[in-house]
């Protein structure tokens, strides 16, 4: 990013953000974290971090769970859920157009930078690499300049939920 007036697509996909996912704890409804199980705890089996077993940990109530099932990325409308346990994401807010959501603060920050920039640069069409990045796949109503203020307000509501 050169400035707040220009956004250059970093070519990240949603897979860049699933290493740590913030969710609503099913026990106490506080912030819980879903992260890969450390490699030392995984018994002899090497796998990519995307499909590695996950652990849900809530620091507020002490809840801990493990998941070894595959990845189920959110593709629907409505409240977003995490790809491993199916729990509601912590970082989400509803607007009159739909839901704004992110897996973690880095994902939310990327969306915020994209939305607030009046100049959005994509990689050249003939360049090698990913074309359908996380910002390219955002819904049209999030990309629209006429909804910029509303989307940024929703992002600020989401960011303020991290401070509490």
N, C-alpha and C positions, 0 to 999 in steps of 0.2 A: 504494500500500500504506500503510495507516494504522499498522499494527504487525505484529509477528510472529504475532499471534493472529488477524489478519483478512487475507484476500486478496480484492482486488477485481480482477476480470478486466479486463485492459487491452485486450482485443479484438484481440490480435495473432494472426496466422495464421502457418503455417510459412513463408510467403513473406517475412515480416519478417526471417527469420534466415538466408536463403540467400546474402546478400551476402558473407559470409566463412564458409567451412566448413572445419573442421579434419579432416584425413584422415590415414590411415597411408600414408606414402610407399611406393610400390611398389619402390623401389630399396634404401633403407636401413631401412625400417620405423620411421622416426622421425616426428615431427609435421611435416606439410606443410599448406599453406594453399591453398585454392581461392578466388579472388576475381575480380571482373570485371576485364577488361583496361581500363586507363585509356582514357578517351575520346579522348585525343590519339593513341593507337595504332590506334584503330578507323578504318578508311578511309572517311570521309564518310558512313557509314550510321548514322543515329540509331535506336536501339532502346531499349526499356525495360531497366532494369538486370537484371530477372529473366531476360531472354532475351539479354543481352549476352554476347559471347564471354568465356570464362573462362580463367584461367591458373593452373596448379598450380605452386607453388614450394616446394621443400624447402630450408630454410636449412642443414640438417645436411650434405647431400651435394651440393647445388647443382642437383638435378634441376628442370627447367622444362619444362612441356608446355602446349599450348593446346588448347582445346575450343571448337568452334563449333556442335556439335550441340545439339538442344533439351533441355529440362528433363525429367528423369525422376524424379519424387518417389518416395521409398521408401514402400511400402504393405504390405510383406509382414511376415512374422514372421522371427525369426532375426536375424543380424547385420545392422545397418543400413549402407547405403552412401550416398555423396554423390550428388546429383542430376545432376552434370555428367560426372564421369569414372567413376562406378560403383565407386569405391574405398571400403574400409571406413572408417567414421567413427572418429576418435580418441576422441571422448567417448561411450563406451558401455560398459556392464557388464551381465553376465547375472545374473539372480536366479532363484530357483526358479520364479517365475511367468512370466518372460519377460525381454526386454531393455529396459533403460532407456537412452535415447540422446538426444543433442542435437547440433545443427549447430555451435554455438559456445558460449563461456562465458555470453553473455547469455541464450541459449535455456536452458541448463542452470540458470542462476540463477532464471529464471522458473518452471521446473518445481519447483525446490527450494522457492521461496516458496509455491507452490501446495500442495505435499505437506505441508509443515510447519504450515500454517495450519489450525486446527480450524474456523474460520469462513470459508467460501468464498462470496463474493457474486458472483452473475452479474448482468449487466444486466437490467433489467425486461423481461418478455416482450413488451411493446408498444413498446419503444424501437427506434429506427432503428439500422441498422448490422449488423455481423456477429453471428450467433448461434453458429455453430460455429467457435469460436476454437481456438487450439492447446491450451489447457488443457481445453476442453470435449471435444476429440477424444482425450484421453488414454485408454488402456485402463482398464477398470473396476478392475482389480487395483491400478493405481497410485493411483487416487482413493480406494480403500478405506482407512478409518482403521485397520483391523486389520493392514494391510501398511505403515503409515507408517514404522515404525522400519527395516524391511528396505529400503524404497525410499530412505530418507535415507542409510542406510549405503552403498548402491550409488552414490548421488550423490556422497558424500564420497570414495569410491574413485576415481570418475571425476575429481573436482576435484584429487585428489592426483596424478593422472597428468600434470597440467599443470605441476606444480612440478618434476618430475624432468627 
